[in-house]
Amino acid sequence: MISRLKGTLKQITDQFALVENGGLYYEVRLPSALADRLKGGNRVGSEIVFETIYYIEAGERKSSHYPRLVGFIDPIDREFFSLFTQVSGMGVRKALKSLILPVSEVAAAIEMKDSAQLKRLPGVGGRLADKIIAELVGKCAKFALAKDSAPLVARTSVAQPFVEEAMDILLQLQYSRTEATEMIEAVLKENPKVNQAEDLISLIFKSSQSAKGGD
């Protein structure tokens, strides 16, 4: 299992970092707030150390499974994320979208059995909030006391599932989160009745082609 990765940061996107170590290139998935901080810090080309979580992601087919790495700079963040994703129903992908509050606040809400606070996290409804509390209460006090705690996930105005799906598609196509947000918001402003990711992506494509035609 890979628990720490040290190497040269070759590329950073909204979703992952590419790290070179001994001629091998590792794709490390990142919480979006960490990705934003690294991009803002001009770290590409410099040495970096990621505290990592190794996991297997199931593909669409039962026979398809892919090894993945999630990276953190702070080992406390990695430890909390690992604990958080042990809750049944809270997988890695959901956690990578939900932790928009500082780790200390999420941990405090768990210890205080504050389900209302937990329901502020994207993708966490009442049932899952109760499950998080039931499974983690008594295990999060040290995280609640963490100094300089920060959100692992950047806040976004994207809320509806079909918009989140469109955002994921644009990020996979290497658009930055800022670019994707601007494109989505522009199309939704002109087409407020859109409610499907496929339709939203199609309209974004048509809008981009119109813009190119006007150049």
N, C-alpha and C positions, 0 to 999 in steps of 0.2 A: 504494500500500500504506500502511495506517495503522500507524505504528510507535510513536506516542505520542499519548495522548489526555488533554487537560486540560479540566476542567469542574467542575460542581457535582454531588456525589454525592447522588442523589435517593432511591435505594433500595438496600438490600443484603440478599441472601438467602444461603442456603448454597451456591448455585450461580453467582450472577451479581451484578454491580453495574449499576445504571442511572445513567448519567452524562449530564447535560444540558450541551450546548455550543451556544450561539447559537440556541437554540430547537429543536435536534435532540437526540433522546434515543438514546444508544448503549447496547446491552446488551453487557456485557463479562463473559465467563466468568472465574471465579476458581478457583484452587486452593483447596480447602476450608480449609486452615490460614490462608491469607490472609483468606478471608471471615470466619472466626472472629475474627481479630485486628481487622479493621475494624469488625465489629459490636460488639466489646467496647470499642472506642475511641470510640464515639459520634460517628462521622465524618459521618453523614447530615446534609446541609445545608451542608457545608463544601466548599471547593475541594480537588480531588484530581488527581494526575497518575498515569496508568497507562502503564507501558512495555508495549506491546502486540505480540501476534503475530496477524497476519491470515491466515486460512486458509479454505478451502472445504470444507464438510462434505457428504458424499454422503448423500442421503436414501434411503428404502427403494426408490424407483423410480430407474431409471438416469437419467431425465431431471430428477430433483429434486436440486438442489444449493443449499446455503445458505451465505452468507458469515458468518463468525464471527470474534469477537475474543476472545483470551485476555489477561488483564491481570496485571501484576506491579508491585510498588512498587519493587523493586530491579532495576536493569538486569542485574546478574550472574545473578539468578534467571531472567530472560527469556533471557539468552544460553545458560545451561545447558539450560533447557527446550527451546529451539530445537534445540540440538545433540542432545539426548537423543531427540527425536522424529524425527530423521533416520534412526535405526536402522530397518531394514526390519522390520515387525511391531510397532513401537512407535508407534502413532498418538497423536494429541492426547488422545483420550478415555481411552485406557489410561494414558497418562502422568498425567492428572489424577486417577487413582485410585491410582497406584502409588508416588508419591514420598513415602512416609511417614517416610523417614530424612532427616536433614539433607543438603543438597546436597553439602557437603564430604565426608560419609561415603560417599555414592553415588559421587562422583568418585574418592575414594581407593580404593574397592573396584574400580573400573574400572582404575585405574592399577596396582593390585597384583594384578590378574587374579583377584580373589576372587569367584568365581561363587557361593559359598555365601552371602556377604553379599547379593549381588544377588537371590538367590532368596527373600530375606525380603520383597521388595517384592511387594505383591499383583498377581497377574496375570503375574508373571515366573517362568517355569519354567526348567528347566535349559537347554533349547535356546535360549531367548531371552536368558538370562543370558550364554551363550557368544557369542551374536551381538553383544550390546552390547559385550562386551570386545573382540571381534575388530574391530569397526567404530570404536570410540571410544578404545581404548588409545593413549596418547601425545597425546591432545587435551584431557585433563581435569585436568592438573596444577594449573593456576591456580585451578580451582574447588575442588580438594582443599585448597588453602591459604587459602580464604576464611575470614575471621574472622566470628564471630557468625552462622554459617550455621544455618539452621533448616529443618525439613521444609516442603515446599510443601503436603503433604496431611495432614489431621488423621487420627490413628489412630482406628480404629473396631473394635468387636468383630465387625462384619459380615465374614464370610469366605466363606461358601458362595455360589456364583453366583446361586442363586435368591433368596437374601436380599439380595444386592447389587442385583438387578433390582427387588425390592420397594422397597428404599431409594430407588432412582432414581425410581420412580413417585411415592412420597410427597414427595420433594423437588420434583418437577415440579408437584405439587399445592400447593406453597407451605408445606408443613410444614417446620419447622426440623429440622436433623439430630438435635437432642436429642429433639424430639417423636417423630420417625420411629423412632429407636432404641428409645425407651420402648415405643411401640406394638408394634414387631416383637418385642422381647424378651418382652413380656407375653403375646402370642399364642403364641410358640414355647414358653414355659414351660407353657402349658396344652395345647398341641398339638405335642408334640415329634416326631411322625411326619410333619409337613408337609414336603414337599420340592419344591413347585412355587410359583412366584411368584404365579400366579393364585389358588391356594388360600389363600396367606398374605394377600393383599390382601382376598379375600372374607371371611376370618375377622376381619381388622382392621375391616372395615366392619360386620360383625355385632356385634363387640364395642363399637364406637362407638355403634351404635344401641341396644344394651342399656344402655349408660351413660346415654344421653339419656333412655331410658325410666325410669331409676331416679332422675332428677333431680326 
